[in-house]
């Protein structure tokens, strides 16, 4: 038979988990018991009758006795004559043991009707008053509400604590327990250093910690000690958390992961309690690693918030963390790994040696780093033959690792939307444009006059940038609305580490070229240069206040790298100096604007040709500028990439 041919059939059936009796079934059974007892006690073979029938029974002499229960229910007992008359099938031994009829009636009416029915009778039946208690109903009246209250309390406490099986204190009374998650190398997805690209320097620092945990004698034999804390600092999306995940995957030691906000709670003292519990667990499992993501949630500098008092909960949590990291207690074998993008606001006591001994700066990837990141994220993609990782790396300056991952995913979606069998080069370029500039709005309603203004505005940017030595040369210009912008331009900037005053000035001139073109062609300006003015104003302020590039203000910088000026009510300069700064900023911007007007007046014919071609085609490239203005006269350094610079406030 088929059943006998499968020896694992019975075993699989036996191995099925048996259903256990849930905790809440106890309450269901108790309630059912009391309800059943009440129903059973209240229900019997007693028949309902009427006062007319009772009067007839009394006149015929069929009633043995009448009991008035609790003054509202009359129970009628029949004698032998009445039993044989009304219940002929009943056995004689059951006569008179229980009431035969029941009547709901008031006490006064019952006495009156009984007396009327028995007038003139020699042996009348008396009404006997009886007090009787229904224990089942009375018990249920106070037990059931109590049980419901208990069930509701258990339900609320379990919901507040995140479930009975949640980590870090399954009950509300364990709210001070740590919420850190222990990384399981067998069950959790394993991320290794091979998955981290573009962060070679930071990866080397972190790999040394992993190597120390694997081979401690290699370092301790020379008297060295592993750093107690390592702080990962960098812009968002650069891979700080990814580095921590790779450490969890590579280090064969327990790895506790927690967010800085998990320490913060509405109850006083909970944050400090969770810090103590976290380090207690870590010491029991040492050597181990504790990873605190977004540590600035609790590590902000103390005493800077004027709205909080000395008993601030966040400061108490930070104090406990400082004590645990480097206090009287020993934390041998416990390494704290933390990440933040706001290192400037962290408390100095947290940053000192002995707590966070190392600070690893995770910067935005360079050209080679972006190429390696593209290689990582393209592993699972089906690519066409024209996809070049080197070219894509050049097209994404300033992109973080998260941005590049988004580009790859968006390119795959675009290719799928176009029903392609593989992802092509154009799909990646469209994905870059989509991420940087937003969704292209081809059906946006623009009047011919507005379209002309936008075209000359963008042509002004293109012309001035082409004619200036240090301005970023143009790659592509479009007047098709995209995102919040009605026009956009892609430039080819240098990947330089320092910038001179002349370079910044040329960039400002090119930025103001759009407004200058509107002034020259139409004799008036529009609100479309809002984004340009914002950008130029920030650049001018940076030249005067931060970089010391203004002759009047001199070699002075009012830049505060510590971020403490955010909490100050006073500026680091006098009112007289503030007036000078405002005057110099205005002078620099006006000088750049006049330079843009001069360049565009000299090349007004080319500006008009470029704008007309832009109106006709809606998209132009650098080849169109070469055809109109010729090649740029300056030998520029090899450009590594192209970038999109949008006029987000055109209109």
Buried (B, 14 or more C-beta within 10 A) or exposed (E): EEEEEEEEEEEEEEEEEEEEEEEEEEBEEBBEEBBEBBEEEEEEEEBEBEBEBBBEBBBEBBBBBBBBBEEEBBBBBBBEEBBBEBBEEBEEEEBBEEBBBBBEBEBEEBBEBBEEBBEEEEEEBEBEEEEEEBEBBEEBEEEBEEBEEEBEEBEEBBEEBBEEEBEBBBEEEEBBBBBBBBBEBEEBEBBEBEBBBBBEEBBEBBBBBBBBBEEBEEBEEEEEEBBBBBBBBBBEBBBBBBBBBBBBBBBEBBBBBBBBEBBBBEEEBBBBBBBBBBBEBBBEBBBBBBBBBBBBBBBBBBEBEEEEEEEBBBBBBBBBBBBBBBEEEEBEBBBBBBBBBBBBBBBEBBBEEEBBBBBBBBBBBEBEBBBBBBEBBBEEBEBBEEBBBEBBBBBBBBBBBBBBBBBBBBBBBBBEEEEBEEBBBBBBBBBBBBBBBBEBBEEEEBEEEBBBBBBBBBBBBBBBBBBBEBBBBBBBBBBBBBBBBBBBBBBBBBEEEEBEBEBBBBBBBBBBBBBBBBBBBEEEBBEBBBBBBEBBBEBBBBBBBEBBBBEEBEEEEBEEEEBEEEEEEEEEBEEEBEEBBEEBBEBBBEBBBEBBBEBBEEBBEBBBBBBBBBBEEBEBBBEBBEEBBEEBEEEEEEBBBBBBBBBBBBB
